[in-house]
Amino acid sequence: MLHSPSPIVRAPIAPVLSRAAFGSRGDARAALPALTDLHDTRLVTSGRVALGLALRCAGVQPGDTVLIPSWHSLSMLGPVQDRGAAARFYRIGADTAPDLEHARGLLDPTVKALVVVHYYGFVQDLASARAFCDAHGLALIEDCAHAFFGARDGHAIGAVGDYAIGSSMKFFPIYEGGCLASNRHRLDAVTLRGAGAGFEAKAMLATLETSFQHGRLPLLRAALRPALAVKDALWNAAKKRRPQAQRALTPDSSDSGFGFDPWWRERRSSLFSRLVLRLASRERIVARRRANYLRLARELNALPGCRPLYAALPDGVCPWQFPLLFDAPEPLFARLVALGAPVIRFGRPLAPPVDAALCAHGAAFSERVLALPCHQELSDAEISWIIARVREAATA
């Protein structure tokens, strides 16, 4: 997943902590089910850790095969390889739904699980996938890394699969966090322990410092400035002394890497992140993300050379990002980066052997989809700034 690398991005690409995050919970009717509402849940440090645990719970063993969609993040492969299993890629359709006929042709006795992704928070119709898995004795894993909240056809997000995995740091203002959940199986075999005082401190301080960098919590920033200056000096000195091979205090996922370190498999999310999940207004997250998405759709509707990946925003969707399908994405992406605009390219690059010959839609989405943030912590001024930069880049 490629983020815009500019150090001068004016609007946060992911949620940042603010006082408003813990404000009024709003109209309860605006809420959507969350992964944490399912019968059994475990809060871990990332979605990829949750995926690895889901595969373990599903009984995936060395020599087994897991069916993965052709449009995917490379971070999905580490958990599969950690089980000693292999990934096999199935096609998706123009609507991003799984092509189960193609998946059927990939079946053999080694296949043990099917992973279905709810891209950008748009909940898939899983009735056919559930029947497919039941007919062939496969575990159905809902990849909800883009969809912590949602529902479709009366089913809550994550409730149809045997296991569901989520990435809470995409939806809450935290530095690390993921979720493993199930409505069908107990997770008693998954036991977690803490990752140490250094991890707990960094998870909290990194969240606060990102918030400060984007102009949030100014009074707290002023109060903590001396302490943070001392912390930075001590941290820089410690980094010079510690061996390069020493494990990082937080997982690779917190800094948008694709790596998978097995050490994090049984570590729980930080206390700070778990408190934010408990206290943040879920209604506000859903309502503001939907409103921001609709504003972006409305104001960028006439943009030349592109269209929204999804034509409408169904009632049960809490979007992760606002994805646009561009005719010529490369020059636009370069211009957006140069302008400091926050932009994400999911599923780029794809794992070999995935290409246009294997799946035309997956390859096209990887190349042509650029996504803009629509999260709940964006101010109206920041959204206006993003819209202006996209228009500027598209008409240059």
N, C-alpha and C positions, 0 to 999 in steps of 0.2 A: 504494500500500500504506500504510494508515494504522496507525501505531503509537500506543499510548497515550502522550499527550504529558506526563503528569505528571512533574515533576522529582524526585519522591520515591519512584519505583519501588523496591521493596525487593528484587526478584529480577531478575537480568539477563535482558533479553529475547533476547539473542544470546550466543553463547559468549564468555567472558572468560578471559584467560590465567591459568593457575594452575600450580603445580608438578606437580599430578596429570596435567596434559595430556601430560606427557612420561614418565609412569610406565610400569608394566608393560604390555607389549603384549598380555597376556592370551592367551586360547585362540585360536590361529590359525583354528580351525574356526568361530569367531564372526564372522570377517571377511567382508565383502562386496566385490565388485569396485568399483573407483573409476574415475572419469573419467580420472584420470592413469595408469591401467593400459592405456588404449587405445594403439594403435600409434603415433600421432603426437599430441602435445599442445603447447599454448602457454599459458603462465600470464600472464594479462593483469590489468587492474585491476578488472574487473567483468563480470558476466554479460551486460550489454547491449553492452559492447565486443565480447565474444566473439560475440554474435549478429550484430553488424554485420560482423565478419570472416567468419563462416559464410556470410552472404548474399553477400559479395564472392567467396568461394571457390566458391560455387554458381553464380556467373555472373549474379547479379541486377543488372540495369542500369536506368537511367532509363526510365520508362514501363512497367516490369514490375509484376507484382502478386504479393504474398505472402499466402497464406492463414493467418490467425491465429485461434485459438479465441476464442469470444465471451466467455469468462471469462479475462481477461488483465490484466496490469499495464500501465499507461500507458508504463512504461519500455521496453516492447517496440516502441513505435511510432517512437521516435527513430532506431534503427538502420535501420529500413525506409525512413524518409524520407531518411536520410543517403545511401542508395543511389539516391535519386531515384525510388523505387518507391512503390506504394500498398498499404495493408493492406486485405484483404477478410475479413470475419469469418464463420466457419462455426459451426454449432451444436455443442453438446456434449450428451451424454445425462445421465440422472439419476445415472449412475455416473461422471461426468466424462470418459468416453471420447469421442473425436471422432465426430461424426455424418458419416460419409464419404458418405452419400447426399446430404446437404445440401451438402457440399463439392463433390460431383460437379456439382451444379447451378450452382456458382459458376465453373466452369472456362471459360476462353476462352484464346486464344493468348498473352495477356500473363502468365498465371499461371506462375510458375517454381519456387515452393517451397511446401511445407506445413510449418508449425511445429506440433508436438504437445508439450503440456506434461505432465510427470509431477507432477501436483499433490501438494503436501505430502510428496513422496518416494514416493508410491504408483505403482509402475512400470506404465505402460500396456502392454496387449497390442498390439504394433506389427505383427503379421503382416499384418493387413488394410491398415494404413496403408502398409507397405512395398510390398505388391502394388499398391495404388492409385497410389502414386508411380511405380512402375516402369511401370505401364500407361499413364500419362499424361505420362511424361517429366519428372517433377518431382523436385526435391531434397527429401529428407526431413530435417528438422532437429529433433533431439530437444532440447527445452528442459528441461534438467536443473537449472535454477536452484534447484529444491526437492529435488534428488535427486543429491547428489554421489556417493553409494554406492547400489548396488542391483543386482538381477538379477530376471529373470522368464523362465520357460520355457527355462532354460539359456542365456539371452542376458544378457551383462553390460550394465549401464546404458550407454547411448550407442553400443552396438555395432551396433544395427540401422539407425540413421539414417546418412545420408551424412556429417552433421556433428552434433556434440553440443556444447552450451554449458552451463557450470555457474557457480555463484556460490560460490566457496570460502569467502567470509566468512560465509556462512550456517551453515557446518559446522565451521569452524576458528576459534580465538580470534585473529582478525586484523581490522584496520580496513579493509582493501581486498583485493580479490582475485576473479578469475574465471578460467575455463578454456575454451579451445577445444580440441576433441579429435575425432579421426576414426579409425575402424578401416578405412575404405574408400578414403580418399584421403590423399595426402601433403600436408603443410602447408608445403611448401618456399617457397611464395610469401608466407608470413606471416613477416615479419622484424620483430623488436621491438628497441627500445632503451630505455635508462633514462629516467626522468622527472625526474632531477635530485636534488641533495643535499637540497633542501628537502622534496621528496616523500618521500625515503627516511627522513629524520628524523621527519617528521610521522606516517608510517605506523607507525613503531616507538613513538613517544611516545604517540600517541593510543591504541594498543593497551594500553600500560602504564597510562596514566592511567584508562582505563575499568576495567581490572582493579583498580586501587587504590580506585576509587570504590565497588566492590562488595566490598571487604574482602579481596581476594586479595593475595598476595605482600607481606605486611606488612613483612617485614624489608627487602626491596628498596625499598618505599615510604619507609621511614624513612631509608634510606641516600641516596635520591635527592631527598628533600624540599628541601634547599637548592638543588640544581641546577634542580629544576622551578620553584621560586619565581623564580629568575633568568630561566629560559626564559619564564615567563608575562609577566614585566615587559618583556622584550625583544620578545616577540611582540606584546603590546598596543601598544607604541610603534611597531613596524613597521607594524601595521595602520592606525594613524592617519596614517602618512606615505604609504602606498602608494595609488595610484589605485584607485577603486572598480571600474573595469573590468578590473583586472589578474586574470589567471587564478588560481583557487584552487590550493593546493598539492596537493590530492587531489580525485578526481572527485566529482561530485554524488551518485553512488550510495553513497558512504561515509556520507553523512548522510541517507539514505533519500529523496533527491529523485528525480524522474522524468527529469531533464534528460539530454541526450546532447551532449557536447562532442567534436567530431571530433578534437581534438588528442590525445585519449587513445587513439585507435584503434590506434596502433602503439607504445604504451608498455607495457613489461613490468611485472608485479607487483613490489613492492619485495623487496629481498633478505631483509628480516626476515620478510615473509609467506611467501616461498618456503622459508625455513628452517623455519618452523613447520609448513608442509605436510609437509616431509620428516621432521621429528622427532616430531611428535605421533603418539600411538597410535591407529591406525585402528580396531583391535579395540575399544578403549575407547569411541571415538566411537559405533560401531554398537551395542555392547552397552548402553551407558548410555542412549542415546536410545530404544532399544526398551523398556528397562525403565521409563524414565520415562513413556513413552507409555502403556504397559500400566497403570501405576499410576494415571495420570490417568483412563484409561478405566474402570478398576475403581471408583475412588472418586467419579467424577462420573456414573456410570451411571444413577442414579436421580434426577438433577437434573430438576426439572419444566420442561416447555416446550422441551426440546431433545433431540437425539440426536447421536451421533458421525457425522460425514460419511461415514466408512468403518466398516462393521460389524465388521471384523476387521483384524488386523495380519499380513499374509502374511510368510513367512520371508524373502523377498528385499527387504524394505523397511527402509530407514533413514530414519525420518520427520524432516521439517524442523520441523513444529509438530504440535500436537494440535488438529485442527479440529472444532468443534461447530456444528451447524446449529440455530439458534434460531427459535422461532415469532415472538418479538417482540424482536429484537436491540437496537433503539435505546435503550430505557431501561436495559437491562442493560449495554450498552457505556458509557453515561454513568456508571452507578454504579461499574463497574470502574475507569474512569479516575479518578473521585473517590477511590476507595480506594487508588489507586497500584498497581493490579495490571497486570502486563505483558500486553498483548493486541494482536493484529494482525488487521487486516481486509485480506485480499489482494483485489486486483481491484476496488478501490473508490476513485475512480469508474471506470466503464467509458467507453471512447471512443465518441462518437457515430459511427454511429447505433445502437449496440447497446442494446437495451432488451428488455422481456419479449416484445414482438411478434416480434422477430428470434430470440430464444432465451430461452425461459421458464426453463430450468435455469441458464444463465449469469447472467441477471439476478437470480434468486433466490439463488444462491450469493454473488454480490457483495453483496447486501443482508443475508443471514441468517447467513453463516458468520463466527464469531469464533474465533480460534485462540490457543492458549496455548503458551508455550515448553515444550519437552521436551528441550532440548539437554544435552550431556554435562557441562557445568560447573555445573548446578544442584545444590545440596546437598539432602539430604533435608528439612532444615528449610525451605528456600526453596520446595520443592514443596508441603510441608504448608501453608505460608503462602499460596501461590497457591490451593490447593484451598479453604482456609477463606474467602478473599476471594470466590471464585466462588460458593460456597454462600451467603455473606452477601448478595451482590448479587442472586442468583437468588431468594432468599426474602424480600427486602425489600418 
